[in-house]
């Protein structure tokens, strides 16, 4: 029987925001699969139905169309009511006399608070699983009733690398594995919710159960760093769980698509914010990412009379940062110095990396540190945290500071922005020495792990297979 590699694309098909690290891994693996032709094992795609606890096959064409829509739109979701209000309010301020601007701003803030209040109440009324299912159905342009159940076989391999702790029921996968006899390849991105539960929104017990189930369900677990691999094995050993075969997969660090910003994006907020020298921090805005350290550093440098560059935060707001974002909006000491950009396309992000002075990454803990390597891939030095896997990602080309040591961060940032020759020298060294990892190479390695679990064909058949053109056939 011909082996099939079943790829779970639930995250890709349901995601409507700009791609974050986890989403990008699944997205780029699938992109690579769709670019291959003419060889076995066959690849098929599935999505998980959260209510029926079952997998349904999705056509390669539907997946390709989803990727195409993401590429055209930069992966951004339709703008929210708050985004639209902010956009028009900014344009309207051009026509308001200066004497009336303070009252106009107060009125605008009241409208934004009202929008957020009702949006929060709406989220409480609707269960996340319903939203997830609705997004999947919308993304594949039809309902699950139009899809055929996945026909798993004994020779097959099931691979999943998305937001599995939230969108996948591993006991269901395990029971299907026991029933059909296929092999399972899963991904471990980090163990942060069980190591630092106070820094994340996920309930640590639930995530701990996910890691234990990961160990029991998977024949092979891919980890995104040696640090994550150690954390995963140590937790399973502590919990008495089964430790499966593991490997480390280095993530790609070159943004997909054309590095040039499209003509239609010329008036984007991202480019308008770059009207003066700027430093960049790319990350979801949440407590663990430690944005507040940089906010305090900018305030302190301003208080010391230092002419600071603009600091641009690129990332969607996460959990536990509403007070922090309010501080950024209301603190007149750094008015115009710190800008938050939420909806940034890959093309705009390319441009921001290429034109920034250098980048910052003060995160308190990471599974890898993708923005660090993305920065290096764009030839930009990164001043970053000593935590967890970050030194593993940045190697000798970055400088590392204790993420809790505010005075040292203030001192080093001040030194860098006042010594452009040092920054230029560090950037030149990065451009000369850093070897970027292509996402295609990452995808190839992931697929090697999956296909290695497929049953080996007879020797006479293997010789014929070796003569075929490398690639993947997608039904």
C-alpha positions in Angstrom: 0.0 0.0 0.0 1.3 3.5 -0.9 2.2 5.6 2.0 0.5 9.0 2.5 1.8 11.9 4.5 -1.2 13.6 6.0 -0.5 17.3 6.9 -2.7 19.0 9.5 -3.4 22.5 8.2 -6.0 23.6 10.7 -3.9 26.5 11.9 -3.1 27.7 8.4 -6.7 27.5 7.2 -8.1 29.3 10.3 -5.5 32.0 10.8 -6.5 35.5 9.8 -3.8 37.7 11.3 -0.2 38.4 10.2 1.8 35.2 10.6 3.6 34.7 13.9 6.4 32.1 14.4 4.2 29.0 14.8 2.0 29.9 11.9 4.9 30.7 9.7 6.5 27.2 10.3 3.3 25.5 9.1 2.7 27.9 6.3 6.3 27.6 4.9 6.3 23.8 5.1 3.0 23.7 3.2 4.3 26.2 0.7 7.3 24.0 0.0 5.1 20.9 -0.3 2.9 22.5 -2.9 6.0 23.5 -5.0 7.2 19.9 -5.3 6.0 17.4 -7.9 6.4 13.8 -9.2 7.4 11.6 -6.3 6.0 9.5 -3.4 4.9 9.5 -0.7 1.7 11.3 -1.7 0.8 14.3 0.5 -2.7 15.1 1.5 -4.1 17.9 3.8 -6.6 17.7 6.6 -8.4 20.0 9.1 -9.7 19.0 12.5 -13.4 19.4 13.4 -13.4 20.3 17.1 -17.0 19.2 17.8 -17.0 16.0 15.8 -13.5 15.1 16.9 -12.6 14.0 13.4 -10.3 14.9 10.5 -11.6 16.0 7.1 -9.5 16.1 3.9 -8.9 19.5 2.3 -7.9 19.7 -1.3 -4.4 21.0 -2.3 -6.2 23.6 -4.4 -8.0 25.0 -1.3 -4.7 25.2 0.6 -3.0 26.8 -2.4 -5.7 29.4 -2.6 -5.5 30.2 1.1 -1.7 30.8 0.8 -2.3 33.0 -2.2 -4.8 35.1 -0.3 -2.3 35.4 2.6 0.4 36.5 0.2 -1.7 39.1 -1.4 -3.0 40.5 1.8 0.2 40.1 3.8 -1.6 37.7 6.1 -3.5 40.5 7.8 -7.0 40.2 8.9 -9.7 42.6 7.9 -9.2 45.7 10.0 -11.2 46.0 13.2 -13.6 48.8 14.1 -11.0 50.2 16.4 -8.4 50.2 13.6 -10.8 52.0 11.2 -11.7 54.5 13.9 -8.1 55.3 14.6 -7.3 55.7 10.9 -10.1 58.2 10.3 -9.5 60.0 13.6 -5.8 60.6 12.7 -6.9 62.0 9.3 -9.5 64.2 11.0 -7.0 65.8 13.4 -5.5 67.7 10.5 -8.6 69.8 10.3 -9.1 70.4 14.0 -7.8 73.8 15.4 -5.0 73.2 17.9 -7.0 74.7 20.8 -9.6 71.9 20.4 -7.2 69.0 20.0 -7.1 68.0 23.7 -10.9 67.6 23.9 -10.9 65.8 20.6 -8.3 63.3 21.9 -10.4 62.7 25.1 -13.5 62.1 23.0 -11.5 59.7 20.7 -10.2 57.7 23.7 -13.7 57.4 25.1 -14.9 55.9 21.7 -12.0 53.5 21.7 -12.7 52.3 25.3 -16.3 51.8 24.3 -15.3 49.7 21.3 -13.0 47.6 23.5 -15.7 47.2 26.2 -18.2 45.7 23.8 -15.6 43.6 22.0 -14.5 42.1 25.3 -18.1 41.3 26.3 -18.7 39.7 22.9 -15.7 37.5 23.3 -17.0 36.3 26.7 -20.3 35.4 25.1 -18.8 33.2 22.4 -16.7 30.2 23.0 -13.3 30.2 21.3 -13.9 26.8 19.8 -16.9 28.1 17.9 -14.9 31.0 16.5 -12.2 28.6 15.5 -14.6 26.3 13.7 -16.3 29.2 12.0 -13.0 30.6 10.7 -12.0 27.2 9.3 -15.3 26.8 7.5 -15.0 30.3 6.1 -11.4 29.9 5.1 -12.0 26.7 3.0 -15.1 28.3 1.4 -17.6 25.8 2.5 -18.7 23.7 5.5 -17.4 20.5 6.9 -20.4 18.7 5.3 -18.7 19.3 1.9 -15.5 17.6 3.0 -14.7 13.9 3.0 -13.4 12.2 6.2 -9.6 11.5 6.1 -8.9 8.0 5.1 -5.9 7.2 7.2 -4.0 3.9 6.5 -1.4 1.7 8.2 1.5 2.9 6.1 0.7 6.6 6.5 2.3 9.4 8.6 0.4 12.2 10.3 2.3 15.4 10.8 1.1 18.5 12.7 3.0 21.6 13.6 0.5 24.4 14.3 -1.3 25.7 17.4 -2.0 22.1 18.5 -2.4 22.8 22.2 -5.4 24.9 21.2 -6.7 23.5 18.0 -6.0 19.7 18.1 -7.2 17.0 20.4 -4.2 14.7 20.8 -6.2 11.8 22.5 -8.2 11.7 19.3 -5.0 11.5 17.3 -3.7 8.7 19.6 -6.9 6.7 19.3 -6.9 7.0 15.5 -3.2 6.0 15.5 -4.1 2.9 17.6 -6.9 2.0 15.3 -5.2 2.6 11.9 -1.6 2.0 12.8 -0.1 5.2 11.2 2.9 7.1 12.6 2.8 10.6 14.1 5.2 13.5 13.9 4.5 16.5 16.1 6.3 19.8 17.0 7.3 21.2 20.4 7.9 25.0 20.3 8.5 25.6 24.0 7.5 24.7 27.5 7.0 28.2 28.7 3.5 27.8 30.1 4.7 25.2 32.6 8.0 26.9 33.3 6.6 30.5 33.7 2.8 30.2 34.0 2.5 33.8 35.3 3.8 35.1 31.9 1.3 33.5 29.6 -2.5 33.4 29.2 -2.6 29.6 28.9 -3.5 27.6 32.0 -0.3 25.8 32.9 -2.0 22.5 33.9 -3.8 22.3 30.6 -0.6 23.0 28.7 1.3 20.5 30.9 -1.2 17.9 29.9 -0.7 18.8 26.3 3.1 18.1 26.6 2.5 14.8 28.3 0.0 13.8 25.6 2.6 15.0 23.0 5.1 12.5 24.4 2.7 9.6 24.4 1.1 10.3 21.0 4.1 11.1 18.8 6.6 8.7 17.3 8.9 11.7 16.7 8.8 15.2 18.2 10.6 18.1 16.4 11.9 20.8 18.7 12.9 24.3 17.4 16.1 24.6 19.6 18.3 22.6 21.9 17.0 24.6 24.8 13.4 23.6 24.0 14.5 20.0 23.5 16.0 20.0 27.0 12.9 21.7 28.6 10.6 19.2 26.9 12.6 16.1 28.0 13.1 17.5 31.5 9.4 18.1 32.0 8.4 14.7 30.7 10.9 13.0 33.0 9.6 15.0 35.9 6.0 14.0 35.1 6.9 10.4 34.5 5.7 10.7 30.8 7.0 8.8 27.8 9.9 10.5 26.1 9.7 9.9 22.3 12.4 10.3 19.7 13.3 14.0 19.3 15.3 16.1 16.9 16.1 19.8 16.5 14.8 21.7 13.4 16.4 25.0 12.7 13.7 27.5 11.6 14.1 29.6 8.4 14.9 33.2 8.9 14.3 34.8 5.5 10.9 36.4 5.1 8.9 34.9 2.2 7.9 37.0 -0.9 9.3 40.1 -2.5 11.3 42.3 -0.1 10.1 45.4 -1.9 7.0 47.1 -0.5 4.3 47.2 -3.0 3.1 50.5 -4.6 -0.2 50.2 -2.8 1.6 50.1 0.6 3.6 53.4 0.0 1.2 55.3 2.2 1.2 52.6 4.9 1.5 53.5 8.6 4.7 51.4 8.8 6.5 53.6 6.2 5.1 56.8 7.6 6.5 55.9 11.1 10.0 55.6 9.5 10.3 59.4 8.9 13.2 59.5 11.2 16.0 57.0 12.3 14.4 54.1 14.2 15.2 51.0 16.2 13.0 47.9 15.7 11.5 45.3 18.1 9.4 42.6 16.3 7.3 40.4 18.6 3.8 39.8 19.8 3.2 42.4 22.5 2.8 40.5 25.7 4.3 40.4 29.2 6.8 37.7 28.4 8.3 39.7 25.6 9.4 42.5 28.1 8.4 45.5 26.0 8.1 47.5 29.2 11.8 47.4 29.7 12.4 49.2 26.5 9.6 51.7 27.3 11.4 52.5 30.6 14.7 52.7 28.9 13.4 55.3 26.4 11.9 57.3 29.2 15.1 57.3 31.1 17.2 58.3 28.1 14.8 61.1 27.4 15.1 62.2 31.0 18.9 62.3 30.6 18.6 64.5 27.6 19.6 61.9 25.0 18.2 62.4 21.5 16.7 59.0 21.0 15.7 57.4 17.7 12.1 56.3 17.3 11.4 52.8 18.7 8.9 50.8 16.6 7.1 47.8 18.1 5.8 45.5 15.4 3.4 42.9 16.6 -0.2 42.2 17.6 -1.3 42.9 21.2 -1.4 39.8 23.3 -2.3 39.0 26.9 -1.8 41.2 29.9 -0.6 44.4 28.2 -3.7 46.7 28.2 -2.2 48.9 31.0 1.2 49.0 29.2 -0.4 50.1 25.9 -2.3 52.8 27.8 0.9 54.0 29.3 2.4 54.3 25.8 -0.5 56.3 24.6 -0.7 58.7 27.6 2.9 59.3 28.6 3.8 62.6 27.1 7.5 62.1 27.8 7.8 59.6 24.9 5.1 61.1 22.7 6.1 60.2 19.1 9.1 58.3 20.3 7.5 54.8 20.6 5.1 53.6 17.9 3.1 50.3 17.9 2.3 48.7 14.5 -0.1 45.8 14.5 -1.0 45.0 10.9 2.3 44.7 9.1 2.7 42.8 5.9 5.8 40.7 5.0 6.8 43.3 2.5 6.6 46.1 5.0 8.5 44.1 7.6 11.3 43.5 5.0 11.5 47.3 4.6 11.5 48.0 8.3 14.3 45.5 8.9 16.4 46.8 6.0 16.1 50.5 7.1 16.3 50.2 10.9 19.5 51.2 12.8 19.6 47.9 14.6 17.1 45.6 16.5 16.2 44.8 20.1 14.9 41.6 21.7 14.7 41.7 25.5 12.4 38.7 25.9 12.2 36.9 29.2 12.1 33.5 27.7 11.9 31.9 24.2 11.7 28.6 22.4 13.9 29.9 19.7 13.9 33.7 18.8 12.9 33.9 15.2 13.0 37.8 15.0 16.6 37.6 16.1 17.6 35.5 13.2 15.4 37.5 10.9 17.2 40.6 11.9 20.6 38.9 11.2 19.3 37.7 7.8 18.6 41.3 7.0 22.1 42.3 8.0 21.1 44.0 11.2 22.8 43.6 14.6 20.5 42.7 17.5 20.9 43.6 21.2 19.0 40.9 22.9 18.3 38.9 26.1 20.5 36.2 27.6 17.3 34.0 28.3 16.9 30.4 27.2 17.4 29.8 23.5 18.1 33.3 22.4 21.9 33.0 22.5 21.5 29.8 20.5 19.7 31.7 17.8 21.9 34.7 17.6 25.3 33.1 18.2 28.4 35.4 18.3 26.8 38.1 16.1 24.5 39.5 18.8 25.1 41.1 22.2 23.3 39.7 25.2 22.1 41.4 28.3 20.2 40.3 31.4 16.5 41.0 30.6 15.9 42.3 34.1 18.8 44.7 34.2 17.3 48.0 33.1 20.4 50.2 33.8 22.6 48.0 31.6 20.1 48.2 28.8 19.9 51.9 29.1 23.7 52.2 29.0 24.2 49.9 26.0 21.3 51.4 23.9 22.6 54.9 24.7 26.1 54.0 23.6 24.9 52.4 20.4 22.7 55.3 19.3 25.4 57.8 20.1 28.1 55.8 18.2 26.8 55.2 14.7 30.2 53.9 13.6 30.0 51.0 16.1 26.5 50.2 14.8 27.7 50.3 11.2 30.6 48.0 12.1 28.4 45.5 13.8 25.9 45.5 10.9 28.8 45.0 8.5 30.0 42.0 10.4 26.5 40.5 10.4 26.2 40.9 6.7 29.6 39.3 6.2 29.3 36.3 8.6 25.7 35.3 9.0 24.5 32.4 6.9 20.7 32.6 6.5 18.5 29.5 6.7 16.0 29.3 3.8 12.5 28.2 4.8 12.7 25.7 1.9 15.7 24.0 3.7 13.7 23.9 7.0 10.7 22.4 5.1 12.9 19.8 3.5 14.3 18.7 6.9 10.8 18.5 8.4 9.7 16.3 5.5 12.8 14.1 5.9 11.7 13.4 9.5 8.2 12.5 8.3 9.1 10.3 5.4 11.7 8.5 7.4 8.8 7.0 9.4 7.2 5.6 6.2 7.6 1.9 5.6 10.7 1.2 3.4 9.8 -0.2 -0.1 11.5 -3.4 -1.3 15.0 -3.0 -2.6 14.2 -3.5 -6.3 11.5 -0.8 -6.0 13.9 1.5 -4.1 16.3 1.5 -7.1 13.5 2.6 -9.3 12.4 5.3 -6.9 15.9 6.8 -6.7 15.7 7.5 -10.4 12.7 9.7 -10.1 12.8 13.5 -10.0 12.8 14.7 -6.3 9.6 16.3 -5.2 6.2 15.7 -3.6 3.0 14.7 -5.3 -0.2 16.4 -4.0 -3.6 15.0 -4.7 
